[in-house]
Amino acid sequence: MRSLDRRLRRLEVGLLPPPETAESRRIHELVLDIRRRRAARLGLPEPEDVPEPDFPPGLSLGEMINYGRRRHREAEAARASLDAEHGVRS
């Protein structure tokens, strides 16, 4: 049982994002400041500190993969239709 616990801990360490440090938070604040200034200069709404998630909440890993594949196919189809309208060959 201990070996299973140890393996799970190693797996968690590999999958979890790195812990937030003072340096990473400082860099994050700098990036947010740049985005806020750019938004103000262009007259856009101010970006939020916490971005929208890429996937709807509550999806399993398999559902996330399928969702991402579907979004990719839709984006490719939209890009292909734009290329066809403008006469671009791929």
mmCIF file as gemmi writes it, N, C-alpha and C atoms, coordinates in Angstrom:
data_model
loop_
_atom_site.group_PDB
_atom_site.id
_atom_site.type_symbol
_atom_site.label_atom_id
_atom_site.label_alt_id
_atom_site.label_comp_id
_atom_site.label_asym_id
_atom_site.label_entity_id
_atom_site.label_seq_id
_atom_site.pdbx_PDB_ins_code
_atom_site.Cartn_x
_atom_site.Cartn_y
_atom_site.Cartn_z
_atom_site.occupancy
_atom_site.B_iso_or_equiv
_atom_site.pdbx_formal_charge
_atom_site.auth_seq_id
_atom_site.auth_asym_id
_atom_site.pdbx_PDB_model_num
ATOM 1 N N . MET Axp A 1 ? 0.806 -1.187 0 1 0 ? 1 A 1
ATOM 2 C CA . MET Axp A 1 ? 0 0 0 1 0 ? 1 A 1
ATOM 3 C C . MET Axp A 1 ? 0.854 1.258 0 1 0 ? 1 A 1
ATOM 4 N N . ARG Axp A 2 ? 1.986 1.206 0.709 1 0 ? 2 A 1
ATOM 5 C CA . ARG Axp A 2 ? 2.867 2.363 0.74 1 0 ? 2 A 1
ATOM 6 C C . ARG Axp A 2 ? 3.439 2.664 -0.632 1 0 ? 2 A 1
ATOM 7 N N . SER Axp A 3 ? 3.734 1.609 -1.387 1 0 ? 3 A 1
ATOM 8 C CA . SER Axp A 3 ? 4.287 1.847 -2.726 1 0 ? 3 A 1
ATOM 9 C C . SER Axp A 3 ? 3.252 2.53 -3.62 1 0 ? 3 A 1
ATOM 10 N N . LEU Axp A 4 ? 1.994 2.17 -3.469 1 0 ? 4 A 1
ATOM 11 C CA . LEU Axp A 4 ? 0.932 2.812 -4.239 1 0 ? 4 A 1
ATOM 12 C C . LEU Axp A 4 ? 0.794 4.284 -3.851 1 0 ? 4 A 1
ATOM 13 N N . ASP Axp A 5 ? 0.859 4.568 -2.545 1 0 ? 5 A 1
ATOM 14 C CA . ASP Axp A 5 ? 0.819 5.961 -2.081 1 0 ? 5 A 1
ATOM 15 C C . ASP Axp A 5 ? 1.983 6.754 -2.647 1 0 ? 5 A 1
ATOM 16 N N . ARG Axp A 6 ? 3.157 6.157 -2.618 1 0 ? 6 A 1
ATOM 17 C CA . ARG Axp A 6 ? 4.35 6.834 -3.118 1 0 ? 6 A 1
ATOM 18 C C . ARG Axp A 6 ? 4.208 7.126 -4.621 1 0 ? 6 A 1
ATOM 19 N N . ARG Axp A 7 ? 3.724 6.171 -5.388 1 0 ? 7 A 1
ATOM 20 C CA . ARG Axp A 7 ? 3.522 6.375 -6.828 1 0 ? 7 A 1
ATOM 21 C C . ARG Axp A 7 ? 2.494 7.466 -7.105 1 0 ? 7 A 1
ATOM 22 N N . LEU Axp A 8 ? 1.411 7.473 -6.339 1 0 ? 8 A 1
ATOM 23 C CA . LEU Axp A 8 ? 0.39 8.51 -6.517 1 0 ? 8 A 1
ATOM 24 C C . LEU Axp A 8 ? 0.948 9.891 -6.199 1 0 ? 8 A 1
ATOM 25 N N . ARG Axp A 9 ? 1.765 9.993 -5.14 1 0 ? 9 A 1
ATOM 26 C CA . ARG Axp A 9 ? 2.376 11.286 -4.805 1 0 ? 9 A 1
ATOM 27 C C . ARG Axp A 9 ? 3.289 11.759 -5.93 1 0 ? 9 A 1
ATOM 28 N N . ARG Axp A 10 ? 4.084 10.857 -6.504 1 0 ? 10 A 1
ATOM 29 C CA . ARG Axp A 10 ? 4.96 11.232 -7.618 1 0 ? 10 A 1
ATOM 30 C C . ARG Axp A 10 ? 4.141 11.674 -8.822 1 0 ? 10 A 1
ATOM 31 N N . LEU Axp A 11 ? 3.05 10.985 -9.064 1 0 ? 11 A 1
ATOM 32 C CA . LEU Axp A 11 ? 2.19 11.349 -10.181 1 0 ? 11 A 1
ATOM 33 C C . LEU Axp A 11 ? 1.567 12.716 -9.96 1 0 ? 11 A 1
ATOM 34 N N . GLU Axp A 12 ? 1.111 12.998 -8.742 1 0 ? 12 A 1
ATOM 35 C CA . GLU Axp A 12 ? 0.547 14.305 -8.428 1 0 ? 12 A 1
ATOM 36 C C . GLU Axp A 12 ? 1.579 15.408 -8.62 1 0 ? 12 A 1
ATOM 37 N N . VAL Axp A 13 ? 2.8 15.166 -8.206 1 0 ? 13 A 1
ATOM 38 C CA . VAL Axp A 13 ? 3.852 16.168 -8.347 1 0 ? 13 A 1
ATOM 39 C C . VAL Axp A 13 ? 4.08 16.46 -9.821 1 0 ? 13 A 1
ATOM 40 N N . GLY Axp A 14 ? 4.029 15.447 -10.665 1 0 ? 14 A 1
ATOM 41 C CA . GLY Axp A 14 ? 4.237 15.639 -12.091 1 0 ? 14 A 1
ATOM 42 C C . GLY Axp A 14 ? 3.079 16.329 -12.78 1 0 ? 14 A 1
ATOM 43 N N . LEU Axp A 15 ? 1.867 16.19 -12.264 1 0 ? 15 A 1
ATOM 44 C CA . LEU Axp A 15 ? 0.691 16.744 -12.933 1 0 ? 15 A 1
ATOM 45 C C . LEU Axp A 15 ? 0.269 18.105 -12.407 1 0 ? 15 A 1
ATOM 46 N N . LEU Axp A 16 ? 0.587 18.396 -11.166 1 0 ? 16 A 1
ATOM 47 C CA . LEU Axp A 16 ? 0.151 19.658 -10.588 1 0 ? 16 A 1
ATOM 48 C C . LEU Axp A 16 ? 1.004 20.811 -11.116 1 0 ? 16 A 1
ATOM 49 N N . PRO Axp A 17 ? 0.426 22.001 -11.209 1 0 ? 17 A 1
ATOM 50 C CA . PRO Axp A 17 ? 1.231 23.151 -11.637 1 0 ? 17 A 1
ATOM 51 C C . PRO Axp A 17 ? 2.259 23.492 -10.56 1 0 ? 17 A 1
ATOM 52 N N . PRO Axp A 18 ? 3.334 24.171 -10.944 1 0 ? 18 A 1
ATOM 53 C CA . PRO Axp A 18 ? 4.334 24.512 -9.936 1 0 ? 18 A 1
ATOM 54 C C . PRO Axp A 18 ? 3.747 25.461 -8.895 1 0 ? 18 A 1
ATOM 55 N N . PRO Axp A 19 ? 4.244 25.398 -7.665 1 0 ? 19 A 1
ATOM 56 C CA . PRO Axp A 19 ? 3.717 26.284 -6.626 1 0 ? 19 A 1
ATOM 57 C C . PRO Axp A 19 ? 4.028 27.741 -6.955 1 0 ? 19 A 1
ATOM 58 N N . GLU Axp A 20 ? 3.142 28.617 -6.528 1 0 ? 20 A 1
ATOM 59 C CA . GLU Axp A 20 ? 3.342 30.041 -6.772 1 0 ? 20 A 1
ATOM 60 C C . GLU Axp A 20 ? 4.432 30.562 -5.844 1 0 ? 20 A 1
ATOM 61 N N . THR Axp A 21 ? 5.356 31.298 -6.432 1 0 ? 21 A 1
ATOM 62 C CA . THR Axp A 21 ? 6.431 31.91 -5.655 1 0 ? 21 A 1
ATOM 63 C C . THR Axp A 21 ? 6.292 33.42 -5.739 1 0 ? 21 A 1
ATOM 64 N N . ALA Axp A 22 ? 7.082 34.114 -4.935 1 0 ? 22 A 1
ATOM 65 C CA . ALA Axp A 22 ? 7.048 35.581 -4.981 1 0 ? 22 A 1
ATOM 66 C C . ALA Axp A 22 ? 7.47 36.071 -6.361 1 0 ? 22 A 1
ATOM 67 N N . GLU Axp A 23 ? 8.454 35.42 -6.955 1 0 ? 23 A 1
ATOM 68 C CA . GLU Axp A 23 ? 8.935 35.819 -8.276 1 0 ? 23 A 1
ATOM 69 C C . GLU Axp A 23 ? 7.867 35.575 -9.346 1 0 ? 23 A 1
ATOM 70 N N . SER Axp A 24 ? 7.203 34.414 -9.293 1 0 ? 24 A 1
ATOM 71 C CA . SER Axp A 24 ? 6.177 34.137 -10.306 1 0 ? 24 A 1
ATOM 72 C C . SER Axp A 24 ? 4.997 35.086 -10.15 1 0 ? 24 A 1
ATOM 73 N N . ARG Axp A 25 ? 4.654 35.446 -8.913 1 0 ? 25 A 1
ATOM 74 C CA . ARG Axp A 25 ? 3.553 36.393 -8.692 1 0 ? 25 A 1
ATOM 75 C C . ARG Axp A 25 ? 3.926 37.79 -9.191 1 0 ? 25 A 1
ATOM 76 N N . ARG Axp A 26 ? 5.194 38.181 -8.995 1 0 ? 26 A 1
ATOM 77 C CA . ARG Axp A 26 ? 5.662 39.481 -9.47 1 0 ? 26 A 1
ATOM 78 C C . ARG Axp A 26 ? 5.585 39.547 -10.995 1 0 ? 26 A 1
ATOM 79 N N . ILE Axp A 27 ? 6.007 38.48 -11.646 1 0 ? 27 A 1
ATOM 80 C CA . ILE Axp A 27 ? 5.945 38.431 -13.115 1 0 ? 27 A 1
ATOM 81 C C . ILE Axp A 27 ? 4.492 38.471 -13.578 1 0 ? 27 A 1
ATOM 82 N N . HIS Axp A 28 ? 3.629 37.744 -12.881 1 0 ? 28 A 1
ATOM 83 C CA . HIS Axp A 28 ? 2.208 37.744 -13.224 1 0 ? 28 A 1
ATOM 84 C C . HIS Axp A 28 ? 1.619 39.148 -13.099 1 0 ? 28 A 1
ATOM 85 N N . GLU Axp A 29 ? 1.98 39.854 -12.039 1 0 ? 29 A 1
ATOM 86 C CA . GLU Axp A 29 ? 1.496 41.22 -11.844 1 0 ? 29 A 1
ATOM 87 C C . GLU Axp A 29 ? 2.007 42.15 -12.936 1 0 ? 29 A 1
ATOM 88 N N . LEU Axp A 30 ? 3.257 41.967 -13.364 1 0 ? 30 A 1
ATOM 89 C CA . LEU Axp A 30 ? 3.8 42.783 -14.457 1 0 ? 30 A 1
ATOM 90 C C . LEU Axp A 30 ? 3.031 42.551 -15.761 1 0 ? 30 A 1
ATOM 91 N N . VAL Axp A 31 ? 2.759 41.292 -16.049 1 0 ? 31 A 1
ATOM 92 C CA . VAL Axp A 31 ? 2.017 40.958 -17.27 1 0 ? 31 A 1
ATOM 93 C C . VAL Axp A 31 ? 0.611 41.552 -17.207 1 0 ? 31 A 1
ATOM 94 N N . LEU Axp A 32 ? -0.041 41.459 -16.06 1 0 ? 32 A 1
ATOM 95 C CA . LEU Axp A 32 ? -1.373 42.042 -15.915 1 0 ? 32 A 1
ATOM 96 C C . LEU Axp A 32 ? -1.337 43.555 -16.075 1 0 ? 32 A 1
ATOM 97 N N . ASP Axp A 33 ? -0.305 44.198 -15.533 1 0 ? 33 A 1
ATOM 98 C CA . ASP Axp A 33 ? -0.172 45.643 -15.676 1 0 ? 33 A 1
ATOM 99 C C . ASP Axp A 33 ? -0.01 46.029 -17.146 1 0 ? 33 A 1
ATOM 100 N N . ILE Axp A 34 ? 0.793 45.275 -17.871 1 0 ? 34 A 1
ATOM 101 C CA . ILE Axp A 34 ? 0.97 45.535 -19.309 1 0 ? 34 A 1
ATOM 102 C C . ILE Axp A 34 ? -0.352 45.367 -20.041 1 0 ? 34 A 1
ATOM 103 N N . ARG Axp A 35 ? -1.103 44.312 -19.725 1 0 ? 35 A 1
ATOM 104 C CA . ARG Axp A 35 ? -2.397 44.077 -20.378 1 0 ? 35 A 1
ATOM 105 C C . ARG Axp A 35 ? -3.39 45.191 -20.048 1 0 ? 35 A 1
ATOM 106 N N . ARG Axp A 36 ? -3.394 45.64 -18.791 1 0 ? 36 A 1
ATOM 107 C CA . ARG Axp A 36 ? -4.31 46.715 -18.396 1 0 ? 36 A 1
ATOM 108 C C . ARG Axp A 36 ? -3.986 48.012 -19.13 1 0 ? 36 A 1
ATOM 109 N N . ARG Axp A 37 ? -2.701 48.339 -19.207 1 0 ? 37 A 1
ATOM 110 C CA . ARG Axp A 37 ? -2.303 49.56 -19.918 1 0 ? 37 A 1
ATOM 111 C C . ARG Axp A 37 ? -2.651 49.485 -21.402 1 0 ? 37 A 1
ATOM 112 N N . ARG Axp A 38 ? -2.423 48.334 -21.988 1 0 ? 38 A 1
ATOM 113 C CA . ARG Axp A 38 ? -2.76 48.156 -23.404 1 0 ? 38 A 1
ATOM 114 C C . ARG Axp A 38 ? -4.261 48.286 -23.615 1 0 ? 38 A 1
ATOM 115 N N . ALA Axp A 39 ? -5.051 47.664 -22.745 1 0 ? 39 A 1
ATOM 116 C CA . ALA Axp A 39 ? -6.508 47.745 -22.851 1 0 ? 39 A 1
ATOM 117 C C . ALA Axp A 39 ? -6.972 49.189 -22.701 1 0 ? 39 A 1
ATOM 118 N N . ALA Axp A 40 ? -6.381 49.925 -21.76 1 0 ? 40 A 1
ATOM 119 C CA . ALA Axp A 40 ? -6.768 51.327 -21.567 1 0 ? 40 A 1
ATOM 120 C C . ALA Axp A 40 ? -6.404 52.158 -22.789 1 0 ? 40 A 1
ATOM 121 N N . ARG Axp A 41 ? -5.235 51.901 -23.362 1 0 ? 41 A 1
ATOM 122 C CA . ARG Axp A 41 ? -4.786 52.65 -24.533 1 0 ? 41 A 1
ATOM 123 C C . ARG Axp A 41 ? -5.696 52.398 -25.74 1 0 ? 41 A 1
ATOM 124 N N . LEU Axp A 42 ? -6.154 51.143 -25.888 1 0 ? 42 A 1
ATOM 125 C CA . LEU Axp A 42 ? -7 50.783 -27.031 1 0 ? 42 A 1
ATOM 126 C C . LEU Axp A 42 ? -8.483 50.943 -26.745 1 0 ? 42 A 1
ATOM 127 N N . GLY Axp A 43 ? -8.841 51.307 -25.522 1 0 ? 43 A 1
ATOM 128 C CA . GLY Axp A 43 ? -10.244 51.482 -25.163 1 0 ? 43 A 1
ATOM 129 C C . GLY Axp A 43 ? -10.995 50.174 -25.001 1 0 ? 43 A 1
ATOM 130 N N . LEU Axp A 44 ? -10.282 49.111 -24.651 1 0 ? 44 A 1
ATOM 131 C CA . LEU Axp A 44 ? -10.896 47.797 -24.449 1 0 ? 44 A 1
ATOM 132 C C . LEU Axp A 44 ? -11.226 47.602 -22.979 1 0 ? 44 A 1
ATOM 133 N N . PRO Axp A 45 ? -12.13 46.671 -22.653 1 0 ? 45 A 1
ATOM 134 C CA . PRO Axp A 45 ? -12.395 46.404 -21.234 1 0 ? 45 A 1
ATOM 135 C C . PRO Axp A 45 ? -11.151 45.834 -20.561 1 0 ? 45 A 1
ATOM 136 N N . GLU Axp A 46 ? -11.015 46.138 -19.296 1 0 ? 46 A 1
ATOM 137 C CA . GLU Axp A 46 ? -9.842 45.688 -18.55 1 0 ? 46 A 1
ATOM 138 C C . GLU Axp A 46 ? -9.872 44.168 -18.381 1 0 ? 46 A 1
ATOM 139 N N . PRO Axp A 47 ? -8.751 43.478 -18.655 1 0 ? 47 A 1
ATOM 140 C CA . PRO Axp A 47 ? -8.727 42.018 -18.492 1 0 ? 47 A 1
ATOM 141 C C . PRO Axp A 47 ? -8.833 41.623 -17.024 1 0 ? 47 A 1
ATOM 142 N N . GLU Axp A 48 ? -9.395 40.452 -16.783 1 0 ? 48 A 1
ATOM 143 C CA . GLU Axp A 48 ? -9.544 39.968 -15.415 1 0 ? 48 A 1
ATOM 144 C C . GLU Axp A 48 ? -8.272 39.271 -14.957 1 0 ? 48 A 1
ATOM 145 N N . ASP Axp A 49 ? -8.076 39.231 -13.641 1 0 ? 49 A 1
ATOM 146 C CA . ASP Axp A 49 ? -6.915 38.564 -13.073 1 0 ? 49 A 1
ATOM 147 C C . ASP Axp A 49 ? -6.994 37.059 -13.294 1 0 ? 49 A 1
ATOM 148 N N . VAL Axp A 50 ? -8.19 36.506 -13.195 1 0 ? 50 A 1
ATOM 149 C CA . VAL Axp A 50 ? -8.382 35.072 -13.371 1 0 ? 50 A 1
ATOM 150 C C . VAL Axp A 50 ? -9.026 34.855 -14.744 1 0 ? 50 A 1
ATOM 151 N N . PRO Axp A 51 ? -8.29 34.261 -15.694 1 0 ? 51 A 1
ATOM 152 C CA . PRO Axp A 51 ? -8.856 34.072 -17.021 1 0 ? 51 A 1
ATOM 153 C C . PRO Axp A 51 ? -9.962 33.012 -17.025 1 0 ? 51 A 1
ATOM 154 N N . GLU Axp A 52 ? -10.784 33.073 -18.05 1 0 ? 52 A 1
ATOM 155 C CA . GLU Axp A 52 ? -11.821 32.065 -18.22 1 0 ? 52 A 1
ATOM 156 C C . GLU Axp A 52 ? -11.161 30.703 -18.45 1 0 ? 52 A 1
ATOM 157 N N . PRO Axp A 53 ? -11.726 29.637 -17.917 1 0 ? 53 A 1
ATOM 158 C CA . PRO Axp A 53 ? -11.133 28.326 -18.165 1 0 ? 53 A 1
ATOM 159 C C . PRO Axp A 53 ? -11.279 27.935 -19.638 1 0 ? 53 A 1
ATOM 160 N N . ASP Axp A 54 ? -10.318 27.147 -20.119 1 0 ? 54 A 1
ATOM 161 C CA . ASP Axp A 54 ? -10.368 26.694 -21.503 1 0 ? 54 A 1
ATOM 162 C C . ASP Axp A 54 ? -11.527 25.729 -21.731 1 0 ? 54 A 1
ATOM 163 N N . PHE Axp A 55 ? -11.911 25.014 -20.691 1 0 ? 55 A 1
ATOM 164 C CA . PHE Axp A 55 ? -12.967 24.02 -20.797 1 0 ? 55 A 1
ATOM 165 C C . PHE Axp A 55 ? -14.092 24.355 -19.826 1 0 ? 55 A 1
ATOM 166 N N . PRO Axp A 56 ? -15.316 23.987 -20.168 1 0 ? 56 A 1
ATOM 167 C CA . PRO Axp A 56 ? -16.409 24.179 -19.207 1 0 ? 56 A 1
ATOM 168 C C . PRO Axp A 56 ? -16.129 23.383 -17.931 1 0 ? 56 A 1
ATOM 169 N N . PRO Axp A 57 ? -16.505 23.894 -16.779 1 0 ? 57 A 1
ATOM 170 C CA . PRO Axp A 57 ? -16.215 23.178 -15.53 1 0 ? 57 A 1
ATOM 171 C C . PRO Axp A 57 ? -16.98 21.86 -15.439 1 0 ? 57 A 1
ATOM 172 N N . GLY Axp A 58 ? -16.373 20.911 -14.755 1 0 ? 58 A 1
ATOM 173 C CA . GLY Axp A 58 ? -17.03 19.635 -14.49 1 0 ? 58 A 1
ATOM 174 C C . GLY Axp A 58 ? -16.8 18.565 -15.54 1 0 ? 58 A 1
ATOM 175 N N . LEU Axp A 59 ? -15.894 18.783 -16.493 1 0 ? 59 A 1
ATOM 176 C CA . LEU Axp A 59 ? -15.638 17.778 -17.51 1 0 ? 59 A 1
ATOM 177 C C . LEU Axp A 59 ? -14.594 16.78 -17.019 1 0 ? 59 A 1
ATOM 178 N N . SER Axp A 60 ? -14.767 15.53 -17.423 1 0 ? 60 A 1
ATOM 179 C CA . SER Axp A 60 ? -13.74 14.539 -17.137 1 0 ? 60 A 1
ATOM 180 C C . SER Axp A 60 ? -12.603 14.729 -18.134 1 0 ? 60 A 1
ATOM 181 N N . LEU Axp A 61 ? -11.515 14.028 -17.921 1 0 ? 61 A 1
ATOM 182 C CA . LEU Axp A 61 ? -10.367 14.155 -18.811 1 0 ? 61 A 1
ATOM 183 C C . LEU Axp A 61 ? -10.736 13.758 -20.243 1 0 ? 61 A 1
ATOM 184 N N . GLY Axp A 62 ? -11.477 12.669 -20.399 1 0 ? 62 A 1
ATOM 185 C CA . GLY Axp A 62 ? -11.906 12.237 -21.739 1 0 ? 62 A 1
ATOM 186 C C . GLY Axp A 62 ? -12.808 13.266 -22.401 1 0 ? 62 A 1
ATOM 187 N N . GLU Axp A 63 ? -13.705 13.856 -21.624 1 0 ? 63 A 1
ATOM 188 C CA . GLU Axp A 63 ? -14.59 14.883 -22.175 1 0 ? 63 A 1
ATOM 189 C C . GLU Axp A 63 ? -13.806 16.123 -22.582 1 0 ? 63 A 1
ATOM 190 N N . MET Axp A 64 ? -12.764 16.468 -21.796 1 0 ? 64 A 1
ATOM 191 C CA . MET Axp A 64 ? -11.92 17.607 -22.156 1 0 ? 64 A 1
ATOM 192 C C . MET Axp A 64 ? -11.203 17.357 -23.477 1 0 ? 64 A 1
ATOM 193 N N . ILE Axp A 65 ? -10.701 16.147 -23.655 1 0 ? 65 A 1
ATOM 194 C CA . ILE Axp A 65 ? -10.009 15.808 -24.9 1 0 ? 65 A 1
ATOM 195 C C . ILE Axp A 65 ? -10.973 15.908 -26.072 1 0 ? 65 A 1
ATOM 196 N N . ASN Axp A 66 ? -12.16 15.333 -25.924 1 0 ? 66 A 1
ATOM 197 C CA . ASN Axp A 66 ? -13.15 15.404 -27.004 1 0 ? 66 A 1
ATOM 198 C C . ASN Axp A 66 ? -13.57 16.838 -27.29 1 0 ? 66 A 1
ATOM 199 N N . TYR Axp A 67 ? -13.742 17.634 -26.24 1 0 ? 67 A 1
ATOM 200 C CA . TYR Axp A 67 ? -14.121 19.035 -26.394 1 0 ? 67 A 1
ATOM 201 C C . TYR Axp A 67 ? -13.039 19.794 -27.156 1 0 ? 67 A 1
ATOM 202 N N . GLY Axp A 68 ? -11.786 19.567 -26.789 1 0 ? 68 A 1
ATOM 203 C CA . GLY Axp A 68 ? -10.673 20.222 -27.47 1 0 ? 68 A 1
ATOM 204 C C . GLY Axp A 68 ? -10.578 19.81 -28.927 1 0 ? 68 A 1
ATOM 205 N N . ARG Axp A 69 ? -10.783 18.537 -29.212 1 0 ? 69 A 1
ATOM 206 C CA . ARG Axp A 69 ? -10.748 18.07 -30.606 1 0 ? 69 A 1
ATOM 207 C C . ARG Axp A 69 ? -11.864 18.703 -31.416 1 0 ? 69 A 1
ATOM 208 N N . ARG Axp A 70 ? -13.053 18.808 -30.812 1 0 ? 70 A 1
ATOM 209 C CA . ARG Axp A 70 ? -14.187 19.412 -31.514 1 0 ? 70 A 1
ATOM 210 C C . ARG Axp A 70 ? -13.908 20.893 -31.806 1 0 ? 70 A 1
ATOM 211 N N . ARG Axp A 71 ? -13.369 21.608 -30.81 1 0 ? 71 A 1
ATOM 212 C CA . ARG Axp A 71 ? -13.028 23.017 -31.028 1 0 ? 71 A 1
ATOM 213 C C . ARG Axp A 71 ? -11.966 23.169 -32.104 1 0 ? 71 A 1
ATOM 214 N N . HIS Axp A 72 ? -11.002 22.255 -32.14 1 0 ? 72 A 1
ATOM 215 C CA . HIS Axp A 72 ? -9.951 22.31 -33.146 1 0 ? 72 A 1
ATOM 216 C C . HIS Axp A 72 ? -10.535 22.094 -34.544 1 0 ? 72 A 1
ATOM 217 N N . ARG Axp A 73 ? -11.427 21.107 -34.678 1 0 ? 73 A 1
ATOM 218 C CA . ARG Axp A 73 ? -12.058 20.852 -35.984 1 0 ? 73 A 1
ATOM 219 C C . ARG Axp A 73 ? -12.869 22.057 -36.437 1 0 ? 73 A 1
ATOM 220 N N . GLU Axp A 74 ? -13.606 22.677 -35.509 1 0 ? 74 A 1
ATOM 221 C CA . GLU Axp A 74 ? -14.408 23.862 -35.862 1 0 ? 74 A 1
ATOM 222 C C . GLU Axp A 74 ? -13.509 25.014 -36.299 1 0 ? 74 A 1
ATOM 223 N N . ALA Axp A 75 ? -12.396 25.208 -35.616 1 0 ? 75 A 1
ATOM 224 C CA . ALA Axp A 75 ? -11.472 26.282 -35.978 1 0 ? 75 A 1
ATOM 225 C C . ALA Axp A 75 ? -10.847 26.011 -37.342 1 0 ? 75 A 1
ATOM 226 N N . GLU Axp A 76 ? -10.491 24.763 -37.607 1 0 ? 76 A 1
ATOM 227 C CA . GLU Axp A 76 ? -9.922 24.406 -38.912 1 0 ? 76 A 1
ATOM 228 C C . GLU Axp A 76 ? -10.938 24.627 -40.021 1 0 ? 76 A 1
ATOM 229 N N . ALA Axp A 77 ? -12.193 24.265 -39.78 1 0 ? 77 A 1
ATOM 230 C CA . ALA Axp A 77 ? -13.235 24.461 -40.791 1 0 ? 77 A 1
ATOM 231 C C . ALA Axp A 77 ? -13.449 25.942 -41.059 1 0 ? 77 A 1
ATOM 232 N N . ALA Axp A 78 ? -13.45 26.75 -40.014 1 0 ? 78 A 1
ATOM 233 C CA . ALA Axp A 78 ? -13.62 28.198 -40.178 1 0 ? 78 A 1
ATOM 234 C C . ALA Axp A 78 ? -12.441 28.785 -40.944 1 0 ? 78 A 1
ATOM 235 N N . ARG Axp A 79 ? -11.24 28.334 -40.629 1 0 ? 79 A 1
ATOM 236 C CA . ARG Axp A 79 ? -10.051 28.825 -41.324 1 0 ? 79 A 1
ATOM 237 C C . ARG Axp A 79 ? -10.087 28.422 -42.798 1 0 ? 79 A 1
ATOM 238 N N . ALA Axp A 80 ? -10.519 27.189 -43.081 1 0 ? 80 A 1
ATOM 239 C CA . ALA Axp A 80 ? -10.59 26.721 -44.462 1 0 ? 80 A 1
ATOM 240 C C . ALA Axp A 80 ? -11.625 27.514 -45.258 1 0 ? 80 A 1
ATOM 241 N N . SER Axp A 81 ? -12.759 27.848 -44.629 1 0 ? 81 A 1
ATOM 242 C CA . SER Axp A 81 ? -13.776 28.612 -45.343 1 0 ? 81 A 1
ATOM 243 C C . SER Axp A 81 ? -13.294 30.034 -45.617 1 0 ? 81 A 1
ATOM 244 N N . LEU Axp A 82 ? -12.549 30.633 -44.676 1 0 ? 82 A 1
ATOM 245 C CA . LEU Axp A 82 ? -11.982 31.956 -44.912 1 0 ? 82 A 1
ATOM 246 C C . LEU Axp A 82 ? -10.953 31.917 -46.03 1 0 ? 82 A 1
ATOM 247 N N . ASP Axp A 83 ? -10.124 30.869 -46.033 1 0 ? 83 A 1
ATOM 248 C CA . ASP Axp A 83 ? -9.137 30.733 -47.1 1 0 ? 83 A 1
ATOM 249 C C . ASP Axp A 83 ? -9.815 30.563 -48.45 1 0 ? 83 A 1
ATOM 250 N N . ALA Axp A 84 ? -10.912 29.816 -48.497 1 0 ? 84 A 1
ATOM 251 C CA . ALA Axp A 84 ? -11.63 29.601 -49.752 1 0 ? 84 A 1
ATOM 252 C C . ALA Axp A 84 ? -12.255 30.912 -50.239 1 0 ? 84 A 1
ATOM 253 N N . GLU Axp A 85 ? -12.765 31.715 -49.324 1 0 ? 85 A 1
ATOM 254 C CA . GLU Axp A 85 ? -13.346 33.005 -49.705 1 0 ? 85 A 1
ATOM 255 C C . GLU Axp A 85 ? -12.319 33.941 -50.293 1 0 ? 85 A 1
ATOM 256 N N . HIS Axp A 86 ? -11.103 33.875 -49.792 1 0 ? 86 A 1
ATOM 257 C CA . HIS Axp A 86 ? -10.051 34.783 -50.234 1 0 ? 86 A 1
ATOM 258 C C . HIS Axp A 86 ? -9.15 34.173 -51.301 1 0 ? 86 A 1
ATOM 259 N N . GLY Axp A 87 ? -9.462 32.967 -51.72 1 0 ? 87 A 1
ATOM 260 C CA . GLY Axp A 87 ? -8.705 32.332 -52.791 1 0 ? 87 A 1
ATOM 261 C C . GLY Axp A 87 ? -7.329 31.84 -52.388 1 0 ? 87 A 1
ATOM 262 N N . VAL Axp A 88 ? -7.144 31.521 -51.123 1 0 ? 88 A 1
ATOM 263 C CA . VAL Axp A 88 ? -5.853 31.032 -50.639 1 0 ? 88 A 1
ATOM 264 C C . VAL Axp A 88 ? -5.846 29.528 -50.763 1 0 ? 88 A 1
ATOM 265 N N . ARG Axp A 89 ? -4.758 29.006 -51.325 1 0 ? 89 A 1
ATOM 266 C CA . ARG Axp A 89 ? -4.621 27.547 -51.438 1 0 ? 89 A 1
ATOM 267 C C . ARG Axp A 89 ? -3.736 27.039 -50.328 1 0 ? 89 A 1
ATOM 268 N N . SER Axp A 90 ? -4.093 25.879 -49.807 1 0 ? 90 A 1
ATOM 269 C CA . SER Axp A 90 ? -3.237 25.32 -48.74 1 0 ? 90 A 1
ATOM 270 C C . SER Axp A 90 ? -2.593 24.054 -49.202 1 0 ? 90 A 1
